[in-house]
């Protein structure tokens, strides 16, 4: 008996066909359309699922169920995902994207489960890597920041299925950097892959201000803002900043500051959910494991009133959401094959 797992991200949509042991027999991926309509995104999801079925040499109508892990703000009752700050501006006026009903029609089954992507990631990590742990947080640091929570062995859903939006916890009360959600001072406005270049510009401007105030005495702190990074360029990426940490003074300063802010954000998350394990995924963390995770491991205890959890890099990496989506096709959480 096969099911389908879908990972709908801002950049890519991916699907797998697999069985209840997690063995994958088919897969496919495509770029996520950046509009112009919600239907275009739905069609792309259905196309990728059809292609994964072809790759597995099975008819879509023989698939027993499906799980979807989606970016954005989901509506579990409606089976749709609303627009998120993750998609491009072209899609800002998009209606909610229908996912559950169209996929149920294609597969001719009612067993279709929709979760937000981080919760699917948590389900994947829990099932595949940490099956003996009752309380686990899967934290993703990528273009945004979010968490999926397994609490006392069960996925924490929240209203409409949107618990775990921890990237919008405030870590800067002064709110100096605006967040994609419209508020300011949020964790992902400073430490996500999309935001780290803005943090670099902010820290460089801070240093510039101090220099003009004390022209004759340049303090050690101000030497941090010397840089060869192309700060004015829109092409400056978080990856470039991490790459130059240790050699470029500003890049080093930015990565240090990101580490300090991640300790605050992670401390909030751990105090809220008391997990035994925090599994960290997302490209920013996966590609810079020691620069991102080591400072958190070293400093996190200073923030905690609960037991210090094990902080590990996601074993499943980029597959966590897809694996979790496939898993919840079999386990439900209402609506799955045995739900
Ligand atoms: Zn926000």
Boltz pocket constraint, residues with backbone or C-beta under 6 A from the ligand:
constraints:
  - pocket:
      binder: B
      contacts: [[A, 167], [A, 168], [A, 179], [A, 180], [A, 181], [A, 182], [A, 183], [A, 184], [A, 186]]
      max_distance: 6.0
